[in-house]
Amino acid sequence: MDLNSLIQLKRERLEQLEREIADPRLFDNRKRAEEIMRERASLTDLLEKWRELEAARKQLDDNRELATSRDVEIAAMADDEIPELERRVVDLERGVQVALLPTDQTEERDAIVEVRAGTGGNEAAIFAADFKPAAKWSPYN
């Protein structure tokens, strides 16, 4: 799947966002500023994944070329690395494809989660007491 055109659109959007961020009036509207900064972070992450994918693809191509080398040791080392590089390319491609998916509007919303000891006796009570959330809740967030 060729994603170059989509990535180019994302690069252009990132440039547009960076021009908006450079505007000193951006933070007059805090909600809009937050949206822009969040979108910029998402695009930066996507483009970094794309750079990693491009580098992995190039390394895979280089290793395939070295695997046909006349030097037996170099060819063997390059050939040994090819399966791992192929898996890495597939994983990175999947990551880029997922990052290109549109985000759900509810994805960034806050949630309240309550963990209580229910059925399960002492073990449930121990789990509920030991539960540590990934992020600390604060009324000021």
LOTOR-63152 format. One record per residue: residue number from 1; residue in three letters; chain; x, y, z of N, C-alpha, C, O in turn. Coordinates in pm, 1 decimal. Last residue first. Layout:
N
SITE     n   res   chain         nX         nY         nZ        caX        caY        caZ         cX         cY         cZ         oX         oY         oZ
SITE   NUM   ALA       A          X          Y          Z          X          Y          Z          X          Y          Z          X          Y          Z
...
REM end
This chain:
141
SITE     n   res   chain         nX         nY         nZ        caX        caY        caZ         cX         cY         cZ         oX         oY         oZ
SITE   141   ASN       A     -727.9     1900.8     3688.7     -688.3     1865.1     3551.1     -790.7     1911.3     3451.9     -774.3     1890.0     3331.7
SITE   140   TYR       A     -803.3     1937.5     3948.2     -752.9     2054.3     3876.1     -709.4     2023.8     3734.3     -658.6     2112.4     3665.6
SITE   139   PRO       A     -862.7     1711.5     4081.6     -976.8     1793.7     4042.2     -933.0     1913.4     3958.6    -1017.5     1983.9     3903.5
SITE   138   SER       A     -685.8     1430.1     3964.4     -678.1     1557.0     4032.9     -797.6     1641.0     3990.7     -831.4     1641.6     3872.3
SITE   137   TRP       A     -554.9     1104.7     3965.0     -666.2     1194.3     3943.6     -646.1     1320.7     4023.4     -595.9     1318.2     4135.8
SITE   136   LYS       A     -272.1      973.8     3804.5     -335.0     1020.6     3928.1     -446.0     1118.2     3894.8     -431.8     1203.5     3807.2
SITE   135   ALA       A     -267.5      705.1     3581.4     -257.2      849.6     3600.4     -330.6      888.3     3727.4     -440.5      839.3     3753.3
SITE   134   ALA       A     -295.4      434.6     3622.8     -180.9      482.1     3544.4     -159.5      631.6     3562.9      -46.0      679.2     3560.3
SITE   133   PRO       A     -387.6      339.2     3960.4     -416.8      385.0     3824.2     -291.1      436.6     3755.1     -194.3      476.7     3819.6
SITE   132   LYS       A     -347.5       55.1     4138.4     -284.9      186.4     4120.5     -312.2      231.0     3977.4     -265.2      167.7     3882.9
SITE   131   PHE       A     -481.4     -163.2     4372.1     -496.1     -105.4     4238.5     -436.2       34.1     4234.7     -469.4      120.0     4316.4
SITE   130   ASP       A     -484.7     -267.6     4624.2     -353.7     -252.0     4560.5     -360.7     -184.3     4424.5     -257.1     -151.0     4367.0
SITE   129   ALA       A     -756.2     -282.6     4683.1     -670.9     -199.2     4767.7     -536.6     -170.8     4701.0     -480.3      -62.7     4718.6
SITE   128   ALA       A     -842.4     -463.5     4491.3     -897.6     -327.8     4491.1     -810.0     -233.6     4572.9     -791.8     -117.7     4535.8
SITE   127   PHE       A     -696.2     -691.5     4570.2     -676.3     -631.3     4437.8     -724.0     -487.0     4436.7     -654.3     -398.4     4387.2
SITE   126   ILE       A     -804.6     -734.0     4825.5     -661.1     -705.8     4811.9     -633.3     -639.0     4677.9     -557.2     -542.5     4670.6
SITE   125   ALA       A    -1068.2     -790.6     4757.0    -1039.9     -675.5     4842.5     -892.9     -635.6     4831.9     -860.5     -516.8     4829.6
SITE   124   ALA       A    -1033.8    -1024.6     4611.5    -1090.5     -907.1     4544.9    -1060.9     -780.8     4624.2    -1031.8     -676.0     4566.4
SITE   123   GLU       A     -937.3    -1190.6     4814.6     -852.7    -1160.5     4699.1     -903.3    -1037.3     4623.9     -823.8     -955.3     4578.1
SITE   122   ASN       A    -1151.3    -1210.2     4995.8    -1028.9    -1139.9     5033.9     -942.7    -1102.5     4914.2     -882.0     -995.4     4912.0
SITE   121   GLY       A    -1421.6    -1227.8     4765.8    -1370.5    -1233.0     4901.8    -1244.5    -1152.1     4921.4    -1231.5    -1040.6     4870.9
SITE   120   GLY       A    -1555.5    -1234.7     4535.9    -1419.0    -1284.2     4531.9    -1352.1    -1281.9     4667.1    -1239.1    -1328.3     4682.2
SITE   119   THR       A    -1743.3     -963.5     4431.0    -1741.7    -1106.6     4456.3    -1597.8    -1153.7     4445.4    -1526.7    -1114.6     4352.8
SITE   118   GLY       A    -1555.4     -679.6     4496.4    -1688.2     -736.6     4474.9    -1685.6     -881.6     4514.4    -1632.1     -918.0     4619.1
SITE   117   ALA       A    -1395.8     -388.9     4571.4    -1394.1     -532.5     4597.3    -1536.7     -583.3     4582.5    -1627.9     -534.5     4649.2
SITE   116   ARG       A    -1377.8     -150.2     4306.9    -1425.0     -196.5     4437.4    -1406.9     -346.7     4449.0    -1403.3     -419.8     4350.0
SITE   115   VAL       A    -1279.2      124.2     4137.6    -1247.1      -16.4     4155.5    -1286.6      -54.4     4297.2    -1236.0        1.4     4394.6
SITE   114   GLU       A    -1402.8      349.1     3908.5    -1402.6      311.7     4049.4    -1377.7      162.8     4058.2    -1446.7       83.8     3993.8
SITE   113   VAL       A    -1315.3      601.7     3693.2    -1319.2      458.1     3712.4    -1310.5      430.6     3860.8    -1222.6      481.8     3930.2
SITE   112   ILE       A    -1404.4      846.1     3473.5    -1394.8      814.8     3615.3    -1412.2      664.5     3629.3    -1511.1      607.4     3583.2
SITE   111   ALA       A    -1231.0     1003.8     3207.0    -1320.8      900.5     3255.9    -1298.2      882.6     3405.2    -1187.7      901.6     3456.0
SITE   110   ASP       A    -1200.8     1250.2     2947.0    -1168.7     1196.1     3077.5    -1271.3     1090.5     3116.6    -1383.3     1088.4     3065.6
SITE   109   ARG       A    -1132.5     1207.2     2596.1    -1215.3     1251.1     2707.6    -1172.9     1183.5     2837.2    -1116.6     1074.0     2836.7
SITE   108   GLU       A    -1010.5     1124.7     2368.7     -933.6     1210.3     2457.9    -1012.4     1256.6     2580.6     -962.8     1336.8     2659.7
SITE   107   GLU       A    -1207.7      974.6     2232.4    -1079.4      915.4     2269.2    -1004.2      994.9     2374.9     -940.3      936.2     2462.2
SITE   106   THR       A    -1436.0     1067.8     2126.5    -1437.7     1040.7     2270.2    -1304.1      988.2     2321.1    -1289.3      960.5     2440.1
SITE   105   GLN       A    -1387.6     1084.0     1857.0    -1407.5     1208.1     1931.2    -1401.5     1186.1     2081.6    -1365.4     1277.2     2156.1
SITE   104   ASP       A    -1123.7      888.1     1726.2    -1259.2      892.3     1780.0    -1272.5     1018.6     1864.5    -1179.2     1055.9     1935.5
SITE   103   THR       A     -922.8      975.1     1444.8     -941.6      952.0     1587.9    -1088.5      961.1     1624.9    -1166.3     1033.0     1562.1
SITE   102   PRO       A     -863.4      793.6     1143.5     -920.0      910.1     1212.6     -944.4      876.7     1359.8     -981.8      764.6     1394.1
SITE   101   LEU       A     -545.3      636.4     1088.2     -689.9      626.2     1108.4     -742.2      750.6     1178.3     -673.6      807.5     1263.1
SITE   100   LEU       A     -274.9      660.5     1096.6     -345.4      735.5      992.7     -497.5      729.8     1007.8     -569.5      809.1      947.1
SITE    99   ALA       A     -198.2      483.4     1290.8     -184.4      626.6     1319.8     -256.8      713.1     1217.3     -295.6      826.0     1247.3
SITE    98   VAL       A     -235.6      245.9     1150.6     -321.1      275.5     1265.3     -316.0      424.3     1298.4     -418.6      484.4     1330.4
SITE    97   GLN       A      -29.0      273.0      962.6     -167.8      262.6      918.1     -264.7      294.8     1031.1     -364.7      363.4     1009.7
SITE    96   VAL       A      192.0      271.8     1131.5      163.7      391.0     1051.7       18.4      389.1     1005.5      -49.5      491.8     1008.9
SITE    95   GLY       A      173.6       10.3     1234.9      169.0      125.9     1323.5      135.8      254.8     1250.4       60.3      337.7     1301.1
SITE    94   ARG       A      207.8     -138.7     1001.9       82.2     -148.8     1076.1       65.8      -29.2     1169.9      -43.6       25.8     1182.5
SITE    93   GLU       A      472.2      -68.1      944.8      364.8      -36.7      849.9      228.9      -39.4      919.2      145.3       48.1      896.8
SITE    92   LEU       A      600.0     -176.2     1169.8      599.2      -31.1     1150.3      491.9       10.8     1050.7      427.2      113.9     1069.3
SITE    91   ASP       A      556.7     -451.1     1120.0      506.2     -387.9     1242.9      497.6     -236.1     1227.7      398.7     -174.9     1268.2
SITE    90   VAL       A      693.4     -480.1      874.2      549.8     -510.4      883.2      488.7     -443.3     1006.4      380.6     -385.0      997.8
SITE    89   VAL       A      953.7     -412.3      956.0      885.9     -333.0      853.5      735.4     -355.1      860.1      658.2     -259.6      852.3
SITE    88   ARG       A     1003.5     -621.0     1137.7     1002.1     -481.8     1184.3      930.0     -391.1     1084.6      853.8     -303.1     1124.6
SITE    87   ARG       A     1001.1     -842.2      969.3      900.6     -831.3     1077.1      889.8     -687.2     1125.4      780.2     -637.5     1150.9
SITE    86   GLU       A     1225.6     -776.9      812.8     1094.1     -791.2      749.8      982.7     -778.9      853.1      881.6     -713.1      828.3
SITE    85   LEU       A     1426.8     -783.5     1007.4     1394.8     -656.5      941.9     1258.4     -661.9      872.7     1184.1     -563.7      873.4
SITE    84   GLU       A     1423.4    -1057.6     1063.3     1391.2     -961.5     1169.3     1354.0     -826.2     1108.7     1259.7     -761.7     1154.5
SITE    83   PRO       A     1502.9    -1165.4      810.2     1371.2    -1196.9      870.0     1328.9    -1098.5      979.4     1212.1    -1060.5      987.2
SITE    82   ILE       A     1769.2    -1038.3      770.6     1653.0    -1010.3      685.1     1519.7    -1046.6      750.4     1428.4     -964.2      746.8
SITE    81   GLU       A     1988.7    -1121.6      914.6     1913.7    -1006.0      964.0     1783.4     -982.0      888.1     1695.7     -911.3      937.9
SITE    80   ASP       A     2099.2    -1328.4      766.2     2046.0    -1357.5      900.2     1958.1    -1244.3      952.2     1863.0    -1269.1     1026.3
SITE    79   ASP       A     2194.3    -1193.8      542.7     2082.3    -1287.0      526.4     2018.5    -1321.5      661.0     1897.2    -1341.5      668.9
SITE    78   ALA       A     2409.9    -1059.7      652.9     2297.8     -982.9      598.5     2174.5    -1070.8      585.3     2063.0    -1027.0      613.7
SITE    77   MET       A     2572.4    -1278.8      718.3     2525.3    -1187.3      823.2     2404.1    -1108.7      775.6     2306.9    -1092.8      849.4
SITE    76   ALA       A     2614.8    -1388.8      460.8     2548.9    -1468.9      565.0     2494.3    -1378.8      675.9     2382.3    -1399.5      722.7
SITE    75   ALA       A     2748.4    -1181.8      329.3     2620.6    -1229.9      276.9     2544.1    -1308.6      382.7     2422.0    -1296.3      393.1
SITE    74   ILE       A     2979.1    -1170.2      485.9     2889.4    -1054.2      481.0     2751.7    -1097.8      432.4     2650.0    -1056.0      487.7
SITE    73   GLU       A     3083.7    -1426.6      424.9     3053.7    -1387.2      562.9     2954.9    -1270.7      567.3     2858.5    -1273.1      643.8
SITE    72   VAL       A     3120.1    -1423.5      143.3     3030.2    -1520.3      205.4     2990.1    -1478.3      346.7     2873.8    -1492.9      384.2
SITE    71   ASP       A     3119.7    -1187.5      -93.7     3182.0    -1217.1       35.8     3083.5    -1301.1      116.7     2976.1    -1253.7      153.7
SITE    70   ARG       A     2945.8    -1131.9     -294.0     3039.8    -1242.3     -315.8     3111.8    -1281.3     -187.2     3159.0    -1394.1     -173.3
SITE    69   SER       A     2603.7    -1063.8     -203.0     2744.8    -1028.6     -214.2     2830.3    -1153.2     -235.9     2791.2    -1264.5     -200.6
SITE    68   THR       A     2342.6    -1089.1     -153.4     2388.2    -1143.0     -282.4     2536.7    -1114.3     -305.9     2588.7    -1137.6     -415.0
SITE    67   ALA       A     2311.8     -955.8       81.2     2295.4    -1101.6       85.6     2337.8    -1166.8      -45.8     2366.0    -1286.5      -49.3
SITE    66   LEU       A     2320.5     -688.9       10.3     2441.7     -749.4       67.8     2432.7     -901.7       71.2     2535.1     -969.7       64.8
SITE    65   GLU       A     2054.1     -663.1      -72.8     2162.2     -645.4     -169.6     2291.3     -709.2     -118.7     2362.8     -775.2     -194.1
SITE    64   ARG       A     1926.6     -703.0      167.1     1897.3     -794.0       55.9     2007.0     -784.6      -50.6     2046.8     -884.7     -110.1
SITE    63   ASN       A     2027.6     -486.0      309.4     2062.7     -622.2      351.2     2034.5     -723.3      240.3     2110.5     -818.4      222.0
SITE    62   ASP       A     1908.1     -274.7      169.1     2054.2     -286.2      174.5     2097.1     -427.9      211.9     2190.6     -483.0      153.8
SITE    61   ASP       A     1637.8     -328.1      225.3     1686.6     -330.9       86.7     1838.2     -346.7       82.2     1890.8     -423.1        1.2
SITE    60   LEU       A     1645.5     -289.6      504.5     1606.3     -419.5      448.7     1655.1     -432.3      304.4     1708.0     -536.6      266.0
SITE    59   GLN       A     1712.9      -20.1      516.8     1804.7     -118.1      573.0     1773.7     -258.0      519.7     1865.0     -336.1      492.9
SITE    58   LYS       A     1483.0       87.0      398.8     1613.1      106.1      334.3     1713.1        3.8      385.7     1789.6      -53.1      307.8
SITE    57   ARG       A     1290.3       10.3      587.9     1279.7      -37.3      449.8     1414.0      -25.3      378.4     1454.6     -116.2      306.0
SITE    56   ALA       A     1382.4      154.8      808.4     1379.9        8.6      814.2     1370.2      -50.6      673.7     1435.0     -151.0      644.1
SITE    55   ALA       A     1343.7      417.2      717.5     1479.3      371.7      751.2     1485.6      218.8      754.1     1583.2      159.8      707.5
SITE    54   GLU       A     1064.9      417.5      687.5     1150.3      440.9      570.6     1292.3      391.3      596.8     1354.4      330.6      509.5
SITE    53   LEU       A      992.7      377.1      956.6      955.0      280.6      853.5     1043.2      295.7      731.1     1091.2      196.2      676.7
SITE    52   GLU       A     1089.5      611.6     1075.6     1141.5      481.5     1118.4     1112.6      374.7     1013.6     1198.2      291.1      984.9
SITE    51   ARG       A      926.6      796.7      943.7     1072.8      801.6      925.5     1137.4      668.9      965.2     1227.9      620.0      897.7
SITE    50   TRP       A      677.4      716.9     1044.9      703.3      706.5      901.5      853.6      709.0      874.1      902.8      632.6      791.0
SITE    49   LYS       A      707.7      783.6     1312.1      688.2      642.6     1276.4      717.7      621.4     1127.9      776.0      519.9     1089.7
SITE    48   GLU       A      721.1     1060.2     1274.2      836.8      989.7     1329.9      827.5      839.5     1299.2      927.4      776.4     1264.6
SITE    47   LEU       A      465.8     1111.3     1183.0      577.7     1133.9     1092.4      706.8     1069.2     1143.1      791.6     1028.4     1063.7
SITE    46   LEU       A      316.9     1047.8     1416.9      295.7      976.2     1291.3      415.9      990.6     1198.8      462.7      891.7     1142.3
SITE    45   ASP       A      415.0     1242.7     1595.7      431.2     1100.8     1624.8      417.3     1017.3     1497.3      497.0      926.6     1473.0
SITE    44   THR       A      326.5     1472.9     1465.9      470.2     1453.9     1488.6      500.2     1306.8     1515.6      598.4     1252.5     1464.9
SITE    43   LEU       A       50.6     1436.1     1482.5      116.5     1436.4     1351.9      266.8     1414.7     1365.0      327.0     1345.2     1283.1
SITE    42   SER       A       16.2     1454.8     1762.0      -25.2     1334.6     1689.4       45.0     1325.2     1554.2       93.2     1218.5     1516.1
SITE    41   ALA       A      104.4     1714.0     1810.0      172.2     1600.9     1874.0      140.5     1470.5     1801.0      228.3     1386.5     1781.1
SITE    40   ARG       A      -86.8     1856.9     1660.9       55.2     1864.8     1625.3      132.4     1747.0     1683.9      215.9     1687.0     1616.2
SITE    39   GLU       A     -317.5     1800.2     1804.4     -305.8     1753.5     1666.0     -160.0     1754.8     1621.0     -115.4     1663.9     1551.0
SITE    38   ARG       A     -251.4     1931.2     2044.1     -277.6     1787.3     2045.5     -263.1     1730.3     1904.6     -203.2     1624.3     1886.6
SITE    37   MET       A     -232.2     2195.8     1957.7     -114.3     2130.1     2015.2     -131.1     1978.2     2016.5      -35.1     1905.0     1992.6
SITE    36   ILE       A     -496.7     2237.9     1871.2     -385.1     2249.3     1776.7     -261.9     2176.3     1830.5     -195.2     2103.5     1756.8
SITE    35   GLU       A     -639.4     2206.3     2110.9     -667.0     2119.9     1995.6     -550.4     2120.4     1897.5     -510.4     2015.5     1846.9
SITE    34   GLU       A     -528.5     2415.8     2262.7     -514.4     2277.5     2308.4     -537.4     2179.9     2193.0     -463.9     2082.3     2178.5
SITE    33   ALA       A     -614.9     2634.9     2113.1     -471.5     2610.2     2129.3     -446.9     2465.4     2171.7     -354.9     2400.4     2122.0
SITE    32   ARG       A     -890.0     2614.4     2151.7     -834.5     2599.1     2017.0     -684.7     2569.6     2023.9     -634.3     2487.4     1947.4
SITE    31   LYS       A     -896.2     2666.6     2429.4     -948.9     2540.3     2376.0     -891.7     2512.8     2237.3     -849.6     2400.7     2208.5
SITE    30   ARG       A     -788.9     2925.8     2452.2     -718.6     2811.6     2510.6     -766.1     2678.3     2453.3     -685.8     2587.6     2431.3
SITE    29   ASN       A     -740.5     3184.4     2269.1     -846.0     3083.1     2275.8     -780.7     2953.2     2322.8     -723.8     2879.3     2242.4
SITE    28   ASP       A     -498.3     3301.4     2297.0     -615.7     3379.2     2336.9     -736.7     3287.2     2350.4     -824.3     3310.4     2433.7
SITE    27   PHE       A     -296.2     3154.8     2191.9     -340.5     3119.1     2326.5     -447.7     3213.2     2380.8     -483.6     3205.1     2498.2
SITE    26   LEU       A     -249.5     3278.3     1941.9     -302.9     3142.6     1949.8     -363.5     3113.4     2086.1     -470.7     3053.5     2094.8
SITE    25   ARG       A     -123.9     3515.2     1906.9     -263.4     3521.1     1950.9     -326.0     3383.0     1967.4     -443.3     3372.2     2003.1
SITE    24   PRO       A      126.6     3465.1     1798.4      117.9     3494.1     1942.1      -26.1     3499.6     1994.3      -47.4     3489.6     2115.1
SITE    23   ASP       A      185.9     3199.5     1584.2      103.6     3319.0     1602.0       88.0     3347.5     1751.6       40.1     3260.9     1824.8
SITE    22   ALA       A      302.4     2953.7     1581.1      391.8     3070.2     1585.5      315.8     3200.5     1606.7      375.6     3301.6     1643.5
SITE    21   ILE       A       87.9     2789.8     1542.2      150.0     2790.6     1675.1      240.9     2912.1     1689.6      254.3     2967.0     1798.9
SITE    20   GLU       A       45.0     2826.2     1270.1      -56.0     2872.9     1364.9        1.9     2882.4     1506.5      -32.3     2973.7     1581.5
SITE    19   ARG       A      273.7     2702.5     1170.5      253.6     2845.3     1144.6      150.3     2903.5     1241.1      165.5     3016.2     1288.4
SITE    18   GLU       A      220.6     2446.3     1256.5      335.4     2515.7     1313.6      329.7     2665.5     1285.4      375.3     2746.1     1366.5
SITE    17   LEU       A        1.4     2382.7     1095.1      -15.3     2392.0     1240.5      100.2     2468.3     1304.3       79.0     2546.9     1396.7
SITE    16   GLN       A      128.7     2377.9      844.4       21.6     2473.9      870.2        1.1     2492.9     1020.6      -14.5     2605.5     1067.9
SITE    15   GLU       A      300.2     2160.8      884.0      356.6     2293.7      855.4      253.5     2403.3      883.2      286.6     2508.3      938.3
SITE    14   LEU       A      106.1     1960.6      914.9      196.8     1992.3     1025.1      259.9     2130.1     1005.0      271.3     2207.3     1100.2
SITE    13   ARG       A       -3.9     1957.4      659.2      -88.5     1996.3      772.0       -1.6     2033.9      892.5      -33.0     2129.0      964.0
SITE    12   GLU       A      215.1     1861.7      515.6      163.1     1995.1      486.6       76.6     2046.0      601.4       82.9     2163.7      636.9
SITE    11   ARG       A      230.4     1606.7      628.6      343.8     1700.1      641.3      297.7     1844.5      618.4      335.7     1936.1      691.3
SITE    10   LYS       A      -11.6     1500.8      542.8       11.8     1517.5      686.7      128.2     1613.3      711.1      124.1     1692.7      805.1
SITE     9   LEU       A       33.1     1488.7      269.0      -74.7     1573.5      320.8      -56.0     1600.9      469.9      -81.8     1711.7      516.9
SITE     8   GLN       A      239.3     1298.2      270.9      267.1     1433.8      223.0      159.7     1531.6      271.3      191.0     1644.2      310.0
SITE     7   ILE       A       98.1     1077.4      358.7      203.9     1131.8      444.5      238.1     1273.5      401.3      263.2     1359.7      485.5
SITE     6   LEU       A      -62.3     1033.7      135.7     -122.6     1067.1      265.7      -20.9     1130.3      359.4      -51.7     1225.8      430.7
SITE     5   SER       A      132.4      971.0      -54.3       47.5     1089.1      -74.8      -19.6     1131.0       55.5      -32.6     1250.3       83.0
SITE     4   ASN       A      252.0      735.3       54.8      329.8      858.3       34.8      242.7      982.0       20.7      274.5     1086.7       76.9
SITE     3   LEU       A      149.6      488.9       82.5      100.0      589.8      175.2      167.2      725.0      155.8      142.2      818.7      231.7
SITE     2   ASP       A       59.3      214.4      -90.7      139.1      336.3     -102.4       76.7      446.5      -16.7      -35.4      490.7      -41.9
SITE     1   MET       A       84.4     -117.5        0.0        0.0        0.0        0.0       89.2      124.2        0.0      181.7      136.5       80.3
REM end
